[in-house]
Each structure stands twice: as C-alpha cells, then as structure tokens.
Amino acid sequence: MPFDPNSTRGMYVRLLPDAYVRLLIPQENWTGTIEAVRQSEMGNRAEYLFHLDERFKIQEEDVYVFEEEVEQCDRRTDAEFAAMYRTAGHSS
C-alpha cells in the first residue's frame, strides 16, 4: 500500500511504512514492519500498523500501536532467527 502523506496531515510522523521496528510492549522480542500510518481518534497522534515479521513461527493479526510502543531497529537476519529458535529449544 503506497504511503499517502495527506493521510497524516497535521500529525508528527516519525516512522514511515516499511520501517523495521521492535515492539516495546508484550511481546518485546517481536519485530516487524510498519505497514500503514493513520491519525488516532484521540487527536493528532499517529498510530502505526505493525505487521509481525513472517519469519516468526507464529503469525498474529496486524495491530495498530503508538510511537512509544515501538522503536526502529535493524532488520534481523535469517541467522539471528535460527539462533533465536535454537536458544528457545525449537527446531528451525
């Protein structure tokens, strides 16, 4: 979905679609991408649609989060995912 800058007029938007982020709320180890940005019903705050990285063995519905609930980070490598699953005792 292409980003429409008019959809966020009057809001401070720090993250754009395709930004790779880590959740700071449960589940803290989850990473994924920002898929969309919308204006919150609570005023001029931005809400970001978080999409869990597809390399996680479990898939969840996309969820809207606020800026303080995520932080931008480097995209995890396949090797990092494999190590994470080995550490957790799962087969890859």
C-alpha positions as CSV (number, residue, x, y, z in Angstrom):
1,M,0.0,0.0,0.0
2,P,1.6,3.3,-1.1
3,F,2.0,5.9,1.6
4,D,-0.3,8.9,1.2
5,P,1.3,11.9,3.0
6,N,-2.1,13.7,3.1
7,S,-3.4,10.9,5.4
8,T,-1.2,12.2,8.2
9,R,-1.7,16.0,7.7
10,G,-1.2,17.9,11.0
11,M,0.5,15.0,12.7
12,Y,4.1,14.4,13.6
13,V,5.0,11.1,11.9
14,R,8.4,9.6,12.9
15,L,8.0,6.2,11.2
16,L,7.0,5.6,7.7
17,P,5.7,2.4,6.1
18,D,8.3,-0.3,5.6
19,A,10.3,0.8,8.7
20,Y,11.5,-2.2,10.6
21,V,10.7,-2.0,14.3
22,R,10.8,-3.8,17.6
23,L,7.8,-3.9,19.9
24,L,8.4,-2.3,23.4
25,I,5.2,-3.8,24.7
26,P,4.5,-7.5,25.1
27,Q,5.8,-9.4,23.1
28,E,9.0,-7.5,23.5
29,N,11.1,-9.8,21.3
30,W,8.8,-9.4,18.3
31,T,10.0,-7.4,15.3
32,G,8.2,-6.5,12.1
33,T,7.4,-3.7,9.7
34,I,5.2,-0.6,9.8
35,E,2.5,-1.2,7.1
36,A,0.5,2.0,7.4
37,V,0.0,5.2,9.4
38,R,-3.3,6.7,10.5
39,Q,-4.5,9.5,12.7
40,S,-5.6,8.4,16.1
41,E,-9.1,9.0,17.2
42,M,-7.5,10.7,20.3
43,G,-6.3,13.7,18.4
44,N,-3.2,14.5,16.4
45,R,-1.3,11.3,17.3
46,A,-0.1,8.9,14.8
47,E,-1.0,5.2,15.0
48,Y,1.2,2.7,13.2
49,L,0.0,-0.6,11.7
50,F,2.5,-3.3,12.9
51,H,3.0,-6.4,10.9
52,L,4.9,-9.2,12.6
53,D,8.0,-10.5,10.7
54,E,6.9,-13.5,8.7
55,R,9.9,-15.5,9.8
56,F,8.3,-15.9,13.3
57,K,6.8,-19.3,13.5
58,I,3.6,-17.9,14.9
59,Q,1.6,-15.3,12.9
60,E,-0.6,-12.7,14.5
61,E,-3.1,-10.2,13.2
62,D,-1.7,-6.8,12.3
63,V,-2.2,-4.4,15.2
64,Y,-2.1,-0.6,15.5
65,V,0.4,0.8,18.0
66,F,1.5,4.2,19.2
67,E,5.0,5.5,18.6
68,E,6.1,5.0,22.2
69,E,5.3,1.3,21.9
70,V,7.9,0.6,19.1
71,E,11.4,1.5,18.3
72,Q,13.1,1.4,14.9
73,C,15.8,-1.3,14.7
74,D,17.9,-3.2,12.2
75,R,16.2,-6.0,10.3
76,R,17.0,-9.3,11.8
77,T,19.0,-11.8,9.7
78,D,17.9,-15.3,8.9
79,A,20.8,-16.5,11.1
80,E,19.5,-14.4,14.0
81,F,16.1,-16.0,13.7
82,A,17.7,-19.5,13.5
83,A,19.7,-18.8,16.7
84,M,16.7,-17.4,18.5
85,Y,14.8,-20.7,17.8
86,R,17.7,-22.9,18.8
87,T,18.0,-21.0,22.1
88,A,14.3,-21.4,22.7
89,G,14.5,-25.1,22.0
90,H,12.5,-25.1,18.8
91,S,13.6,-26.7,15.5
92,S,14.0,-24.3,12.6
